[in-house]
Amino acid sequence: MKRALLLPTAALALALAGCAAPAQLGSAAPAPSPGISARGVGTVSGTPDTLTVVLGVATNAPAAAAALEDNNTRSAALIEVLRGSGVAEEDLRTSGLSIYPNYSPDGTVTGYEVSNEVTATLRDLGGAGALIDAAAQAAGDAVRVQEISFSIDDDSEQRAAARADAVRRAEAQVEQMAEAAGVSPGGLLSITEIPTGNAPQPYAADALARQEAAVPLLPGSQDVSVVVEVVRAVG
């Protein structure tokens, strides 16, 4: 009778391991190629052609319903002035609405305040001051001019110029670092635009509603910035 040859589990595992390709046992990840990286910032100025204004209407009354009704009436009048002056529907939106109680020092509710904020995008800067003044007058002494900011509606031209400037500046830095290190910059490994945010330019707007003349607005200029990172191999 033939008997089967049984190998212990450990011996079998060692036998299989011995069959592995020698190249796999001592393999290591290839070392990364050396490179030189630099970031350049390109900035181009442009003239704003769009104004965004946040107009608030705040009303008070002993009862919440009365404060809300008064606020609705004043807010509707303000919005009607904006619409009547040619502000498109897509350029108007409600950006905030709140109702909260007012308290006396002893913690008793003395009334309610309702606040409604409307954000409008105005594309006629020449008439923007007069329009804001007219809208404020429509809401009366309940109006609050919360914020005014200028922007460039289509800044693609300025952004393209700033991007090219950023690349030139980054390349110049790579050349400088390579020279300082005694090496030569090689082929381009990567070029990346780093996302940035251009903050709006606020405009001080205290007590604008109490001015009888059109509000003077000075858009000035606005910077468009682009950050680019360039990586080149070491030649």
C-alpha positions in Angstrom: 0.0 0.0 0.0 1.3 3.5 -0.9 1.4 6.0 1.9 0.9 9.8 1.2 3.7 12.0 2.2 2.5 14.8 4.5 4.6 17.9 5.0 4.1 20.1 8.0 2.4 23.4 7.3 5.5 25.5 8.2 7.7 23.4 5.9 5.2 23.8 3.1 5.1 27.6 3.5 8.9 27.8 3.5 9.0 25.7 0.3 6.6 28.1 -1.5 8.5 31.1 -0.3 11.6 29.7 -1.7 10.0 29.6 -5.1 9.4 33.4 -5.1 11.4 35.4 -7.6 14.6 36.8 -6.1 13.9 40.3 -7.6 10.7 40.7 -5.5 12.4 40.1 -2.2 14.7 43.0 -2.2 12.7 45.5 -4.4 12.5 49.2 -3.4 10.5 52.2 -4.6 12.5 54.3 -7.1 13.8 57.6 -5.7 12.0 60.7 -6.8 13.6 62.8 -9.4 15.1 66.0 -8.1 13.4 69.2 -9.0 13.2 72.9 -8.4 9.8 74.5 -7.6 8.7 78.1 -7.3 5.5 80.1 -7.0 4.9 83.3 -8.8 2.1 85.8 -8.2 0.8 87.8 -11.1 -1.4 90.9 -10.4 -3.3 93.0 -12.9 -5.6 96.0 -12.1 -9.0 96.6 -13.7 -11.8 99.0 -13.3 -14.9 97.6 -11.6 -18.1 97.7 -13.6 -20.5 96.1 -11.1 -21.7 97.1 -7.6 -23.3 94.8 -5.1 -25.2 96.4 -2.2 -26.9 94.8 0.8 -29.9 96.8 1.9 -31.5 95.9 5.2 -35.0 96.9 6.6 -35.4 96.7 10.4 -38.7 97.3 12.0 -39.9 97.1 15.6 -43.4 96.6 17.2 -44.9 95.3 20.4 -46.2 92.2 18.6 -44.2 90.1 16.1 -47.0 90.1 13.5 -47.1 93.9 13.5 -43.4 94.2 13.1 -43.4 91.7 10.3 -46.3 93.4 8.5 -44.5 96.8 8.7 -41.3 95.2 7.5 -43.1 93.5 4.5 -44.6 96.8 3.4 -41.3 98.7 3.6 -39.2 95.9 2.0 -41.7 95.6 -0.9 -41.4 99.4 -1.5 -37.7 99.2 -1.6 -37.7 96.2 -4.0 -40.2 98.0 -6.2 -37.9 100.9 -6.6 -35.0 98.6 -7.6 -37.1 96.7 -10.1 -38.5 100.0 -11.5 -35.0 101.2 -12.1 -34.2 98.3 -14.3 -32.5 95.9 -11.9 -33.1 92.4 -13.3 -34.8 89.7 -11.2 -31.7 87.5 -11.3 -29.8 90.4 -9.7 -32.1 90.6 -6.7 -32.3 88.1 -3.9 -33.3 87.9 -0.2 -30.1 87.3 1.7 -31.4 87.4 5.3 -34.6 87.3 7.3 -34.8 87.3 11.1 -37.4 87.8 13.8 -36.3 88.0 17.4 -37.7 89.5 20.7 -36.4 92.6 22.5 -36.0 92.3 26.3 -36.0 94.7 29.2 -33.3 94.6 31.9 -35.5 92.3 34.0 -35.9 89.8 31.1 -39.4 90.8 30.1 -40.2 90.8 26.3 -40.8 94.4 25.3 -41.4 93.8 21.6 -40.1 92.2 18.5 -37.6 93.3 15.7 -37.8 92.0 12.2 -34.9 92.3 9.8 -35.0 91.7 6.1 -31.9 91.9 3.9 -32.0 92.3 0.1 -28.9 91.9 -2.0 -28.9 93.8 -5.3 -26.3 93.7 -8.1 -26.2 97.0 -9.9 -24.6 97.2 -13.4 -25.0 100.9 -14.0 -22.4 102.5 -11.8 -23.2 106.0 -13.0 -26.7 105.8 -11.6 -26.0 103.5 -8.7 -25.8 106.3 -6.1 -29.1 107.8 -7.0 -30.7 104.4 -7.1 -29.5 103.4 -3.6 -30.7 106.7 -2.3 -34.2 106.3 -3.8 -34.5 102.7 -2.5 -33.4 103.9 1.0 -36.0 106.6 0.9 -38.7 104.1 0.0 -38.0 102.1 3.1 -37.8 105.3 5.3 -35.9 105.4 8.6 -36.0 101.6 8.8 -33.4 101.1 6.1 -29.9 99.9 6.8 -27.1 99.9 4.2 -25.2 96.9 5.3 -22.5 96.5 2.7 -21.3 97.8 -0.6 -18.6 96.1 -2.8 -17.3 96.6 -6.3 -16.3 93.9 -8.7 -15.4 93.2 -12.3 -18.2 91.2 -14.0 -16.0 89.5 -16.5 -12.4 89.5 -15.4 -11.2 86.8 -17.8 -8.9 89.3 -19.7 -7.3 90.5 -16.5 -7.0 87.0 -15.2 -5.2 85.8 -18.4 -2.7 88.6 -18.1 -2.1 87.9 -14.4 -1.7 84.2 -15.1 1.0 84.9 -17.7 2.8 87.3 -15.4 2.7 84.7 -12.6 4.3 82.1 -14.9 7.1 84.5 -15.8 7.8 85.3 -12.2 7.9 81.7 -11.2 10.3 80.8 -14.0 12.5 83.7 -13.0 12.6 82.3 -9.4 13.5 78.9 -10.7 16.4 80.3 -12.7 17.7 82.2 -9.7 17.5 79.2 -7.4 19.2 77.0 -9.9 22.0 79.5 -10.4 22.5 79.8 -6.6 22.7 76.0 -6.3 25.1 75.6 -9.2 22.8 73.5 -11.3 20.8 74.0 -14.5 17.0 73.9 -14.7 15.8 71.0 -16.8 12.5 70.1 -18.4 9.1 71.2 -17.1 7.7 68.7 -14.7 4.5 70.5 -13.8 2.8 73.8 -13.8 -0.2 74.4 -11.5 -2.5 77.4 -10.8 -3.1 77.7 -7.0 -6.7 78.8 -6.2 -7.0 82.2 -4.5 -9.9 84.4 -3.5 -10.1 88.1 -4.4 -11.9 89.8 -1.5 -14.5 92.4 -2.3 -13.8 96.0 -1.6 -16.1 97.3 1.1 -17.4 100.8 1.1 -18.2 102.8 4.3 -22.0 103.4 4.2 -23.1 104.9 7.5 -26.2 107.0 7.4 -26.5 106.9 3.6 -30.3 106.9 3.8 -30.3 110.3 5.5 -28.5 112.0 2.6 -30.8 113.9 0.3 -28.3 114.1 -2.6 -27.3 111.0 -4.6 -24.8 108.9 -2.8 -21.3 109.5 -4.2 -19.7 106.2 -5.1 -16.1 105.8 -6.2 -15.3 102.4 -7.6 -11.5 103.0 -7.9 -9.6 100.0 -9.3 -9.5 96.3 -8.4 -6.6 93.9 -8.5 -7.0 90.5 -10.0 -4.3 88.1 -8.8 -3.2 84.6 -9.9 -0.7 82.3 -8.2 1.1 79.7 -10.3 3.6 77.0 -9.2 6.2 75.8 -11.6 8.3 72.7 -11.1 11.3 72.0 -13.3 13.8 69.1 -13.2 17.4 69.6 -12.4 19.4 69.4 -15.6 
